[in-house]
């Protein structure tokens, strides 16, 4: 993994975003945190991440809209996206998988260390 490889974590909750960044970087992966969909798209266009970890429920542009825009952009459509959300309805899961997410993880069901392993397996 090169020095400029990084994971973009899109999470509006300051507690979760802080934990994710700390744990991912402790495992040797650079991470950038943004707090909404517009920031995510701007950051991804400025410097293409190796992977995006995307929350769905956020202020402003939500994760569904963000994922749709990422996959519609020829420069960004190949970036793998792990959706990490507490939404667990089958229709939400189907919707993001249909939009092109690589995986759907339910935030409340996944231990942080397992999340780190999932992130690393997609890099």
C-alpha positions in Angstrom: 0.0 0.0 0.0 1.5 3.3 -1.0 1.8 6.3 1.3 -0.9 8.2 -0.5 -3.4 5.4 -0.3 -6.2 6.4 2.1 -9.7 5.5 3.3 -12.4 8.2 3.2 -14.7 7.7 6.2 -18.0 9.5 5.8 -19.6 9.7 9.2 -21.5 12.6 10.8 -21.3 11.2 14.4 -18.2 12.7 16.0 -17.8 9.8 18.4 -17.9 7.1 15.7 -15.8 9.1 13.3 -13.1 9.6 15.9 -13.0 5.9 16.9 -12.9 4.7 13.2 -10.1 7.1 12.3 -8.0 6.1 15.4 -8.5 2.4 14.9 -7.9 2.4 11.1 -4.7 4.5 11.5 -3.5 2.3 14.4 -3.6 -0.5 11.8 -1.5 1.4 9.4 -4.1 2.8 7.0 -4.4 6.5 6.4 -7.9 7.8 6.9 -9.7 11.1 6.3 -12.9 11.9 8.0 -15.7 14.0 6.4 -19.2 14.5 7.9 -21.6 14.7 5.0 -22.1 13.7 1.4 -21.1 17.0 -0.2 -17.8 16.9 1.7 -17.3 13.2 0.7 -17.7 14.0 -3.0 -15.4 17.0 -2.8 -12.7 15.0 -0.9 -12.9 12.1 -3.3 -12.6 14.4 -6.3 -9.6 16.2 -4.7 -7.7 13.0 -3.9 -9.2 9.7 -5.0 -9.4 7.3 -2.0 -8.8 3.6 -2.2 -12.0 2.9 -0.3 -15.0 4.8 1.1 -16.8 3.9 4.3 -20.1 5.5 4.0 -22.8 6.2 6.5 -26.4 6.6 5.2 -28.1 8.9 7.6 -26.4 12.3 7.5 -27.5 15.9 7.4 -27.7 17.5 3.9 -26.8 14.9 1.2 -27.4 11.4 2.7 -25.5 8.3 1.9 -28.0 7.1 -0.7 -27.6 10.3 -2.8 -23.8 10.3 -2.2 -23.4 6.7 -3.4 -25.6 7.4 -6.4 -23.4 10.5 -7.4 -20.2 8.6 -6.8 -21.2 5.7 -9.1 -22.5 8.2 -11.7 -19.1 10.0 -11.9 -16.7 8.3 -14.4 -13.7 9.4 -12.3 -15.1 8.0 -9.1 -17.3 5.1 -10.0 -14.6 2.4 -9.5 -14.0 3.3 -5.9 -15.2 0.5 -3.6 -17.8 1.7 -1.1 -18.5 -0.1 2.2 -21.8 1.1 3.6 -21.9 1.3 7.4 -25.2 2.1 8.8 -27.7 1.3 11.5 -30.5 1.0 8.8 -31.2 -2.7 8.7 -34.3 -2.9 6.5 -33.9 -5.3 3.6 -35.1 -2.6 1.1 -32.3 -0.2 2.3 -29.7 -2.9 2.0 -31.0 -3.9 -1.5 -31.1 -0.2 -2.6 -27.4 0.4 -1.7 -26.3 -2.9 -3.2 -28.2 -2.0 -6.4 -26.5 1.4 -6.4 -23.1 -0.3 -6.4 -21.9 -0.7 -2.8 -19.3 -3.4 -2.3 -20.7 -4.4 1.1 -23.4 -3.4 3.6 -22.4 -3.5 7.3 -24.8 -2.8 10.1 -23.0 -0.5 12.5 -24.6 -1.8 15.7 -23.8 -5.4 14.8 -20.1 -5.2 13.8 -17.3 -5.0 16.3 -14.7 -2.4 15.4 -11.9 -4.9 14.9 -14.1 -6.8 12.4 -14.8 -3.5 10.6 -11.0 -2.9 10.4 -10.5 -6.3 8.9 -13.3 -5.7 6.3 -11.6 -2.3 5.4 -8.2 -4.0 5.0 -9.7 -6.8 2.9 -11.0 -4.3 0.4 -7.8 -2.4 0.0 
